[in-house]
Amino acid sequence: MASGRRDQDVRPKGPAWHPDPFQRHQARWWDGAEWTGRVRDGATIGIDPPVIETRPEAELPVAPAAPIVDAVQPLPRTNWAAIISLGIGVLVVAGLVVLIVLSV
């Protein structure tokens, strides 16, 4: 009769590199109490949190969602550079017109 224990359930004795029980890297560091995020692939050591990623489970909607009719559109950003440039241009033209009128 099988014991019912998996390889992931077997806890190593002391702190050391052991085969990664999550099977994402060659080795993972066991600190004596739990698996850490320190992983090793050959001579390269990195970080990968020791979690098991699961797929989210959700039911698909039967019909497509209705559009949102009362949604507010984002306000357009004010282009201050264009406004300032236009203002300076108007002042320069007005100044030139004043100089021409005064010189006549």
C-alpha positions, 0 to 999 in steps of 0.5 A: 500500500502506498504511503500517500506522501509526495516528494514535496511533503518530505522535509530535508534535515538541515539548511542546504540546497535541495532539488526544487520541490516546485520543479521550476529550478534545479535547486532551492534553498531549505533554511532548516524550517521552510523553503526560501525564495533563493534558487539555483540553476547551475552557477546562477543564483536567483530569487523566486518565491516558493509558491504554487501558482494556481489558475483562477477558477471562474464561471464564464458569463452566459451572455456578453456584459452590457455596455456601461452607459453612464461612464464619464469620459476622462477630461482632456489634459490642458496643453499649457505649452501651446497656450503660453506660446500663443499668448507670447505670439499675440503679445509680440504681434501686438507690440509690433503693431504698436511700434508701426502705428507709433512710427507712422 
